[in-house]
């Protein structure tokens, strides 16, 4: 457990609720995945899932619903 969390702006609230898994995309790569723990009018809080890469998320990275393989 990393013990960290991210606060995120939610552009499509109908697709994000507690338990939703989101991937952080930068250009064509996926940096890691987050699991949403709380959603409010101000945004959401999410926790990194195991396997998160060493690269830190930055403003401008996109949050997407991860592709289903």
N, C-alpha and C positions, 0 to 999 in steps of 0.2 A: 504494500500500500504506500503510495507516494505522499499521502496526507495533504496534497494540494487540491486546489479547486480553481475553476474559471468562472468569471461572470461573463455572460454573453448577451448580446442583443438578439432578440428573436424577431425575424422578419416575417415568418409565416407561423403565427401562434397556433393555427389549427393543426399543424404537423408536429408540434413539440409539447410533450407533457412529461411529468415525472416518469422515469424509466426509459425514455427515448434514448437511443444510441445515436450520436452524431460523430462524423469524421471531420477532422480538420484537414483541408486541402490547401496546398500552396502550389500554384501552377498546375502541374500534372501529377504531383505526388501527394500521398496521404501521410501526414505527420504522426497521426495517432487517433484514438477514439476517446470520446467523452460520454459519460452516462449522466443524463439530466437528473438532478435530485429535487429541484424546486423551480417553479415557474410563477412569476408575478407580473404585474403590469409594467414593472421597470425592466424586466428581462428574466434571465434564468441563471441558475447555478448548476454547474456540472463538475463531475470528478473524473480525472483521467483513469482509463482502464489499463490493466497490465499490458506491457508491450509498447508503451508510448516511447517514441524515439527520443534521442538526445537533443533534438532541435526544439527550441522554445517557440510556442505560437507567438505571432506578431500581429499587430493591427493590419488589416487587409487580407489576412488568411480567410478562407471561406469555410463555413460550416455547412456540411451536406449530409443527407441521409446516406450512409455507406452503401455501396453497391452490394447486391446479394449475389454471391458466387455460386 
